[in-house]
Amino acid sequence: MGRILRVPVLMLAAGLLLLLGAAGARADPELPTRTSWPLRGVPQVLRGFDPPSTPWGAGHRGVDLAGQVGDQVLAAAAGTVTYAGMLAGRGVIVVDHGAVRTTYEPVSPSVSVGTRVATGDPLGTLDAGHCADQACLHWGLIRGDTYLDPLLLAPSGQAGGSYRLVPASERTAAAKRATQRQALQQALPTAAPGSAAAHGFSFPVAAAITSPYGMRFHPILHVWKLHDGTDFGAACGTPILAPYAGVVTQRYFNEGYGNRLMVDHGTVDGRHVVSGFNHAVSYVVDVGDHVTKGQVLGYVGQTGYATGCHLHLMVWLDGELVDPMSWY
């Protein structure tokens, strides 16, 4: 009782309205056009999309679909698997479709990173653990660092598949949250080629800042934690340039940060400065190398806990981790 799409009388009492029609879903040219439900048939929506008004706020960043433990979980659209493994005690799969990514949990994966999948291909089997009272699949849709309603990908022409039901009482609040999210995203700066701060540091890539330093809800771990750097939404393969001269002090792989590189810039304007670069597909410099400003250090990737291509830049001043934009 009380679940979405279960009792028509309750739906009428709540003043539910049809939103997000199939035509509207396909109006976005960046969304895949050939899609599938991630569970066979037309699954029941147990909980709809309700994103927060701030990156760290409470909300529901996807939809929960009713299923049974052991059900096959299917790719909602063609793409490449970029993550398939355990995170925070549950199986998670991420599929990159180009401009957007879909996420699936809790799942026992049957695919591995790098696997190309077609629409409707099996990704794994559904596990218990997400919904308290029955098995369900949490399905997510992300563009850059922004969560979208996965029902935008619901196949048209299937009962229940081309719309989402939302209580009329929540429409005003939902619209307000959407406006706040848009204003927050527009307020983020964009790194320009060759631009430099007063300290003489240039941005390592020319790309929009997709996630700033600060507390946020982690897109993979699903916990509140400090986002300890600045994310630049550069495409995989984009050269990472040294923002300032220095010496490479560390280069290694970390499960969360992926391929990491640390450059010690020495003392600049009275502060000892160290930069960290994360998630790269590879680096072309090694420990002990002296690098000059603008020299290629490596190339943007999505290694480690990353759901898409980007550079995670970190800065330490006198040994203390700080917001990189406080120095740039």
Secondary structure, DSSP 8 states (H G I E B T S, - for coil): ---TTT-HHHHHHHTEEEES-HHHHTT-TTS-SS---SSSS---EEE--B--SSTTS--B-SEEEE--TT-EEE-SSSEEEEEEEEETTEEEEEEE-SS-EEEEESEEESS-TT-EE-TT-EEEEE-S-SSSSS-EEEEEEEETTEEE-GGGGS-TTSTTTS-EEEEGGGHHHHHHHHHHHHHHHHHS-B--TT-B-TTS-B-SS-SBEEE-SEEEE-TTT-SEEEE-SEEE---TT-EEE-SS-EEEEEEEEETTTEEEEEEEEEEETTEEEEEEEEEESEES--TT-EE-TT-EEEE-B--SS-SSSBEEEEEEETTEEE-GGGT-
